Amino acid sequence: MNLQKSLEWFGVITAIVYSLLVAFNIGAEFLGFTLLLISAIAIGVWAYLGKHKGILFLQFFYASAGIIGMIRWF
């Protein structure tokens, strides 16, 4: 598996885990928002390498949401 595929799927999996942690409301919100930030970075790098400008722009929003969530839950 090449770097781009690895980044894409790592980002997808961390985003799924983030969504589940927040949805289950089990007190793991900080970890969830940390995973959202990690996911946004991974998918952002993937988008940059693949010249997917719309997805790259979206990842800036998700990264911001992850940072805000981490600050609020800390």
N, C-alpha and C positions, 0 to 999 in steps of 0.2 A: 504494500500500500504506500502510495507516495505522500509527501508532506501535505499537499492540498486536501486530499481525501481524509487524511488523519485529522487535520484541523476542522474540516467540515463536520465530521461525525463526532469528534470530541465536543465541539460546540453544541451540537444537537443533543447529545446525551446529557451534558451538564445543564442545558436549558430544561430538559424534561425533568430531571431530578429537582431542579429549582422549583418548577411549577408544582410538583407533587408535595415538596416540603412545605411550601406556602399554603397550598390548598388543604392539606391535612391539619393545619393549625395545631401542630404538636410542640410548638415552642422552638422550632429550628429555623426561624425566619432569618436570623443573621447568617447562618450557614447558607440558606437558600439565596439570599441576596449576594453573598460572596460567589456562589456558583453562577448567578446571573452575570456578574461582572466578568468572571473567567470565561463564560460562554461568549459574551459580547466581544471579548478580546480575540478569542480563537476564531470566531466567525468573521470578525472584522479583518483579521490578517488574511483569512481565506478569501474574503471578498476583495481585498486590496490586490492580492496576487492574481485573482481571476478577473480583475477589472469590472467587478459587479458594484457599480457606484451606488445604486439604490440600496442594496443590502448593506454596504459599508456605512452609508448615512444612517440607516436604521440602527446599526450597532452602536453609534454614538449615543442615541437615545437610550438604548438598553443599558449601556455602560453607566450613563448618568443615573438611570433609575436604580441600578444596583448600588451605586455609591450612596445615593440618597437613602435607600432602604437600609444600608449598613449603618449609616450615621444615625438614623432614627431608631434603630433597634439596639444600638450599642449601649 
